[in-house]
Amino acid sequence: MKPSPCIRLPAATRVRHAFTLVELLTVIAIIGILAAILIPTVGAVRKTARDVRCKSNLRQLGVAVHLYAGEHKNFFPGGNIAPDPVNGIPRITWDKALIPYLGRAETNYEDSQRSWLVVCPSSAVQPDTPDPQYSANKLLFSASNSPLGMDRVENRSLVVMIADGCLRTDQVNTQAHAVLETGGAGLNVSTSDPDQAVSVTYGDSMIDYRHGGDSTHVVMVDASVRAFKKGTLRSRNFLAGD
């Protein structure tokens, strides 16, 4: 009997799987949807973080003003004090006067000794040096050597002390005005009508609504920090009282 011939089985072949065009397009679509969801979320988180840092800056500046007042017979810092002709101390803006109360030991009042707390993280311009991007209420700090006494402020929780300030519109990278001007240039504050809405007329002497495009951050005289929408600030928010 002849032996039966060997039956050769076909060698096992390796099965290769690849994405079909439909599967590839589906994956790309899913990635696009996730990116569309995540990118705005990341942007919103960063914006929120900047807003929180701005409010923290203002709160610390407000506390520093109170520390200053505690050592200066309850007076606010002068908004823009003229040079001392006797000892040669240079012109001092309110933010320089706060240097010793913002964790700085130096008291030579040079620009280089300013605290970075005066720079708003939400500002479109981020300077290389700590140039102020907040402005003080001129009716409290005054632009002269005669600031107001804090005890003259009747309702401290309603009166603005320091606010988001505009950079100069005619010069690039120039610091905000030291004080919020009142009257013909800057904030039109009415002493006869405290409920009158505050309007602005001059670029670098006004409040900047840089948070969300329609909101400004301020620290009140009681050191509380608040946000105001455009058109909601009234003259009473800048007046010390009778």
Secondary structure as UniProt FT lines:
FT   HELIX           21..71
FT   TURN            72..74
FT   STRAND          80..81
FT   TURN            85..87
FT   STRAND          92..93
FT   HELIX           94..97
FT   HELIX           99..101
FT   TURN            102..103
FT   HELIX           111..113
FT   HELIX           116..118
FT   TURN            121..122
FT   STRAND          134..137
FT   HELIX           138..141
FT   HELIX           150..152
FT   TURN            156..158
FT   STRAND          160..165
FT   TURN            172..173
FT   STRAND          179..180
FT   STRAND          187..188
FT   TURN            194..195
FT   STRAND          199..200
FT   HELIX           203..205
FT   TURN            212..214
FT   STRAND          215..220
FT   TURN            221..222
FT   STRAND          225..229
FT   TURN            230..231
FT   HELIX           235..237
//
